[in-house]
Amino acid sequence: MNSLLLIIQENQMLKKIPLELLVWTGALLFLAFTKISGISHASLCPLDILGLDWCPGCGLGRSMRYMLQGDPLGSFNQHWFGIPALIILIYRIIQLLNNFIINLDKPIQF
């Protein structure tokens, strides 16, 4: 009986985890642990799909990946805004995590 109550309580806690926290954390973990290669990749960029050669965000993900792997010069060479974007995302993750911890003991509102 006690284990059943514990499972129910854990599920209640899991329901409180913000989706945004999971997405940003997962994205940064993906960038941190994937290998950097010079091989071309498929793009989700709408400007690239339309056939335009230049995009203001081109290289931003690679820039954050280089920074997460400890190469600030490579990061800056890929995109100048990669380091500030990474700082902003880490700050946002900390905000979401703090809100999650603060609201752990409050009941779920639907």
C-alpha positions, -999 to +999 in steps of 0.1 A: +000+000+000+028+024+009+046+017-024+013+025-043+010+059-025+047+066-034+041+059-071+010+082-071+030+110-054+059+106-079+035+108-108+020+140-093+055+154-091+063+144-127+032+162-140+045+195-125+077+194-146+074+222-171+077+210-208+099+241-215+124+229-189+126+195-205+130+209-240+157+234-232+176+210-210+173+182-236+185+205-264+216+216-245+224+181-235+221+170-271+244+198-282+269+191-255+272+154-262+270+152-300+301+150-321+312+180-341+317+171-378+322+191-410+296+170-428+266+188-442+233+180-425+196+184-432+183+217-422+150+228-406+157+264-414+128+279-434+151+302-453+174+273-463+143+253-474+133+283-496+167+282-512+182+314-497+219+312-490+220+335-460+201+331-427+206+353-396+206+323-373+228+300-394+255+285-372+238+294-339+234+258-329+269+249-339+282+279-321+265+268-288+278+232-294+314+245-297+310+266-265+295+237-246+325+216-256+349+242-244+360+260-277+350+297-274+370+307-305+353+280-326+320+292-311+326+328-320+337+318-355+304+299-361+281+327-349+288+358-328+255+354-308+261+317-298+277+325-264+250+351-254+223+327-266+238+299-245+239+322-214+203+332-219+192+295-222+211+285-191+195+314-172+161+303-184+167+267-173+177+280-139+145+301-137+123+272-146+141+248-122+137+273-094+100+277-101+096+239-102+114+234-069+094+262-052+061+248-064+068+212-055+047+212-024+017+230-039-012+210-054-016+206-091-040+230-108-057+220-140 
